[in-house]
Amino acid sequence: MNFSNLPPKPPSRQIRALQEEDGATITVYQAYPSTIATAAVTYQRLDASPEFRTTRMTWIKPSWAWMLYRSGYSYKDPGQERILAIKMKREDFLGLLGRGVLTHGTAPPRPGPQQGQEMTSDAQGRTSGERGEEAAPKESTRESKRRDRLQSLDVKIQWDPERTVRLHSLNYRSIQIGIPAGLIKEWAQDMIVSIEDVTDKARALKKILDERPDVIDEELAELGLIPKETEFEVPVELRSRLGMYHDGLVMASEP
């Protein structure tokens, strides 16, 4: 059987996103409760609601399908009942990637004697393996960790299996980007170009998939329910930092 007419499978780690034709902006997704989402869309500021927290890491996702998976098309959790499409400037998105730290040691080893440092994280996104000259007194450990978390400017990078809009797992990865508390105010106030509520789009997509299981992606795209996500080209100097490897080598964009 000839499969030569099929599009090539993306590399195992590649950032794909909805972008303007000139590449000036990139769209990422988040899901919030209605109180935060309504204020964000009305005032075009993510921190417009007093319920928006700036003391906890927040995650953004360039993949529409992965957002659908995480939120269950917006039906999974009352805290994720509204899906927002957040448009960012390309340079701000690259700035976040430039601060990226892998959350765990999922990247293949780098070629040569220098190996990538393995990292793990807890539920708050803090990394383990940090070294200090002296251990902090026990009574101040919790406060010290809280202070470090609030001051950290490390952006967490996590690669999870990409999904289809039917939520099936694929054999290549999708990037999740954790913005730390130390950057959230700057991100919410200065890095966002526009905010759109796309909850109805997610629910309309699920309705069609439930009613017409055989519907093809091309038709869903024509209906505006699947955005055209293209490769977001990452500079070579950032690729090793983000764990973008292929067969032990840093992946380069095609010319």
DAGIPE-V965492 format. One record per residue. N is the residue number from 0. PHI is phi in whole degrees, 0 to 359 (NA if undefined). PSI is psi as a letter, one per 30 degrees, with the letter a starting at -180 (999 if undefined). Layout:
N,PHI,PSI ; N,PHI,PSI
This chain:
0,NA,k ; 1,265,k ; 2,250,g ; 3,294,f ; 4,273,f ; 5,279,k ; 6,293,k ; 7,294,k ; 8,292,k ; 9,299,l ; 10,303,l ; 11,299,f ; 12,226,j ; 13,210,k ; 14,274,k ; 15,238,k ; 16,201,l ; 17,284,k ; 18,227,l ; 19,292,l ; 20,302,e ; 21,274,g ; 22,75,g ; 23,287,f ; 24,228,l ; 25,226,k ; 26,257,k ; 27,237,l ; 28,234,k ; 29,214,l ; 30,237,k ; 31,221,l ; 32,291,l ; 33,300,e ; 34,299,e ; 35,286,e ; 36,295,e ; 37,298,e ; 38,295,e ; 39,297,e ; 40,289,e ; 41,298,e ; 42,258,f ; 43,54,h ; 44,219,k ; 45,294,f ; 46,263,g ; 47,293,e ; 48,272,k ; 49,295,f ; 50,279,f ; 51,290,k ; 52,265,k ; 53,248,g ; 54,248,g ; 55,224,k ; 56,303,k ; 57,236,k ; 58,250,k ; 59,243,l ; 60,224,j ; 61,285,f ; 62,269,k ; 63,298,e ; 64,296,e ; 65,290,e ; 66,294,e ; 67,298,e ; 68,296,e ; 69,296,e ; 70,259,f ; 71,60,h ; 72,60,g ; 73,89,g ; 74,262,f ; 75,289,e ; 76,212,k ; 77,303,f ; 78,283,f ; 79,228,h ; 80,278,f ; 81,232,k ; 82,260,k ; 83,248,k ; 84,262,j ; 85,248,j ; 86,266,k ; 87,238,l ; 88,288,k ; 89,304,e ; 90,293,e ; 91,289,e ; 92,297,e ; 93,298,e ; 94,298,e ; 95,295,e ; 96,299,e ; 97,295,f ; 98,260,g ; 99,293,k ; 100,226,k ; 101,296,k ; 102,284,f ; 103,205,l ; 104,277,i ; 105,266,f ; 106,280,k ; 107,300,l ; 108,297,k ; 109,288,k ; 110,293,k ; 111,96,a ; 112,289,f ; 113,270,j ; 114,260,l ; 115,292,k ; 116,283,k ; 117,283,k ; 118,225,k ; 119,232,l ; 120,220,l ; 121,265,a ; 122,297,f ; 123,269,g ; 124,83,g ; 125,281,k ; 126,268,k ; 127,265,l ; 128,83,g ; 129,290,k ; 130,254,k ; 131,224,l ; 132,292,e ; 133,222,k ; 134,286,k ; 135,286,k ; 136,304,k ; 137,303,e ; 138,292,f ; 139,253,g ; 140,299,e ; 141,296,e ; 142,294,e ; 143,296,e ; 144,295,e ; 145,296,e ; 146,296,e ; 147,298,e ; 148,295,e ; 149,289,f ; 150,265,f ; 151,297,k ; 152,248,g ; 153,285,k ; 154,268,k ; 155,277,k ; 156,241,k ; 157,226,k ; 158,248,j ; 159,241,l ; 160,305,k ; 161,295,l ; 162,236,l ; 163,272,l ; 164,291,f ; 165,268,g ; 166,76,g ; 167,284,k ; 168,284,k ; 169,250,l ; 170,265,g ; 171,220,l ; 172,253,l ; 173,236,k ; 174,274,k ; 175,241,k ; 176,237,j ; 177,262,j ; 178,270,k ; 179,286,l ; 180,303,e ; 181,294,f ; 182,244,f ; 183,298,e ; 184,299,e ; 185,297,e ; 186,297,e ; 187,293,e ; 188,265,e ; 189,241,f ; 190,258,f ; 191,259,k ; 192,274,e ; 193,201,l ; 194,228,k ; 195,232,k ; 196,276,j ; 197,244,g ; 198,300,e ; 199,299,e ; 200,296,e ; 201,296,e ; 202,287,e ; 203,295,e ; 204,298,e ; 205,298,e ; 206,299,e ; 207,295,e ; 208,297,e ; 209,290,e ; 210,277,f ; 211,227,i ; 212,301,f ; 213,267,g ; 214,297,k ; 215,265,l ; 216,298,e ; 217,299,e ; 218,291,e ; 219,297,e ; 220,292,e ; 221,297,f ; 222,279,f ; 223,80,g ; 224,262,f ; 225,233,j ; 226,287,l ; 227,276,j ; 228,263,k ; 229,240,l ; 230,297,k ; 231,267,j ; 232,287,k ; 233,257,k ; 234,305,k ; 235,304,e ; 236,293,f ; 237,262,f ; 238,295,e ; 239,292,e ; 240,299,e ; 241,268,g ; 242,71,h ; 243,269,i ; 244,245,l ; 245,212,j ; 246,55,h ; 247,81,f ; 248,243,k ; 249,293,k ; 250,284,k ; 251,250,l ; 252,290,l ; 253,290,k ; 254,296,999
